[in-house]
Amino acid sequence: MSLLRVIAKPLYRGLNALLGKARTAQSARIPKVELADRHLANLRIVTDRKAFLEQLPKGGVVAEAGVDQGDFSLMILAITQPRRLHLIDMWSSKRYHGGLQDIVRNKFKTQIASGQVHIDLGLSTDVLQRYPDATFDWVYIDTDHGYIVTAAELELCRLKVKPGGIIAGHDYVTGNWDGGVRYGVVEAVHEFCVKHDWELFLLTHETDRHLSFAIRKIV
């Protein structure tokens, strides 16, 4: 065994131990609320986001929070044919920079001109507050994925969807393995459903486990 490996091995173990403790502490700060049978009684599993969209209402007023380059927005338009689609994003980080906004505006220039698509620039938690209550038939969230932001988005969307409306979203998963990022979507969704008596009624089942979810008020 080389000297480098002899030195590196304990350093690697030590770093892993420190990272493990940090991740454990981060997870411990996220509330854990378990769903009951009543929150899952009508749950349906579908293969992917295309099949997922096919189950959502057609011809409605819709918002997508977290747009990136607008690829999923295209799917929303093609499959659910919304009367009006609000695309919410701020495109201001290094990854989601201003150039992506130009891509999206160009991609949907015909729909923007007709009034079918609206670009609503800003943080989801700021923009959602601007809409009147009971505006949307459904909303799809794909933004920060952390517990705090997701919980805030869910609370806002509860007011902004119509009675019987749907809140949906992406990355119903513990985290991003490749990126080493801890998400809080699962915990935020479960807490919200128990608190407000909503049910999880639709999930995708992709191999990469970056699942989409849909919830609605239990009636």
N, C-alpha and C positions, 0 to 999 in steps of 0.2 A: 504494500500500500504506500503510495507516495506521501511525502510530508504535507503537501497541499491538501490531500484528502483527509489526513489525520487532523489537520487544523480546521478544515471546513465542516467536517461532520458534526462536531459538538456545537459549532456556531449555527449551523442549519437547524439543529434540534432546538437550540435555545430560541432562535427567531420564531420557529413554528409554535413553541410553547407560549411565547409572548403574544403572537397573533391569535392563538387559540383563546387565551384569556381575554383579549380585547373583544373578540367576536362573541364570546360567552357573555361578557358584560353588556355589550350592545344588545344582544337578544333579550337579556334579562330586563332591559328598560322598556321593552315593547309589551303592552298588556296582552294577556292570553285569555281569550274568551272562546269557549267551545260552543258549537252549534248543537241544537237539539234536533230530534227527529222531525219536528214540525217545520224546521228551517230547510229541510232537505226532501220533504215529501214529494215534491214535484220536479226534482232535479233530473235533467236530461243531459247526457253526454253526447257530443258531436265530434267529428274528426278534426276539424280545423276552422279557421276564421271565416272561410267561405261558407261552410255549412252553418256556422254560427250566425252570420248575417242573414242567411235565408230564413232563420227563425224569428227575426226581429220585425217590427211593424214596418210596413211599406208606406211611402208617400207622406211621411210625417215631417215634423220640424225636429232637426237633429243637431247635436253638437259633438264635435270630436276635439278633445283637449289633448294636445300633444300630437303634432302632425308630421314632423320630420320632413321628408320629401313629398308627402302626399300620396304614397302608394296605397295605403289602406283607405285613404279618402276616396280614391278612385273605385275601390271595391264597394265602399258604402254607396256611392252614387250609382254604380252599375247594378247592384243587387237590391238595394232597398229603395232606390229612386225617390229620395226625400224631396219634399216640396221646397224645403230650405235647409241648407247645411252650413252651420257655423264652424269654421276652422279656427281653433284657439291655439296660439303658440306665440313665443316671443323670439325664438331663433337668435339668441344672443350669446350663448356660450361658444367655446372653441369648436365643440362638436356640432352644435345646432346654431350655426352662425347666420348672419344676415343674408348671405348668398342663397341659402335654402328658401328663404321667403320669396326671393325672385323666381326660383324654380317653381314653387307652388303657385305663385300668381300667374306665371306663364302657362303652367299645366292646366289651370282652371279659368283661363281668361274668358272663354266663351260663357261658362256658367256664372262667373263674376259679373260679366256684362249683362246677363239676363236677370240677375238678382237671385239665382238659385243658390249660389255659394257666396258666403260672406267671410272675409278674413278679419278676425278679431284679435288684434295684436296685444299681447301682455301675458302676465302670469295667470294661470288658470284660476287661482283663488281670488285674483283681482277682477278678472273679466267676468267670471260666473256671477259675481255680485251685481253686475250692471243689468242683467236681464230681469225682466219682471218675473214674479213667481208664476209657476205653472206654464212656462213657455214651451218646454220640449216634450216630445213623445218619448225620446230616449237620448241618453248621453253616453259617450264612450271615452273613458279616461286612460291616457297612456303618457303620463308625464314623469314625475319625480320618483314614484314607486316607494318612497319612504313612508313610514307609518304616519308621521305627523301631517305631511302634506296630503296623503291619501285620505286620512280621516277627515281633514278639513274639506276636501273636495266632495266627499260623500255627503257631508252635512249640507253643503251648499246645493248639491244636485238634488237632494231630497226636497228642497223647496222649489227648485227650478223646473223639475219635471211635472207634468200634468198628473192629476189623480189617476192612479193605475199605470203611471209611466215607469220606465225602466232605467236603471243605472247599470252600465256595463263598463268593462275595462280590461286591460291587458296585464300580463305579468302577475297573475295569481300564483305566486311561487315564493319560496323563502328567500331566494337571492339569485344573483348572477354568478355562476361558478367561474366563468372565464374572467370576469371583471373583478371578482372578489368583493362584491357589493352586497350588503344585507338589505333586503327589501322588507316592507311591512304591509304589503297589500293584503295578504291572507288575514293577518291579525286585525287590520282596520275593517275589512269587509265583515268578518265574523262579529266583531264588537258592534258594528253598525246594525247588523241584522238582528242581534239579540236585543239591543237597546230600542230599536224602532219597530220591531216585529215585521221584518222583511224576510224573504226567502231567497235562497240560492237556487235558481231554476235552470240555469244553463251553464255548461262548462265545455271547453274544447279539450282535446286529448292528444296534443302534439308530442312527439318524442322528446323534443328539447325542453318540455315542461313549462314553457313560457305561455301558460294557459290564459285564455280569455274567460271572463265570468260575466254573468248577468243576474241581477237581483231585482226584486219587486216587492211591493207591500203585500203581506198576507191578507187575504180576504176570506 
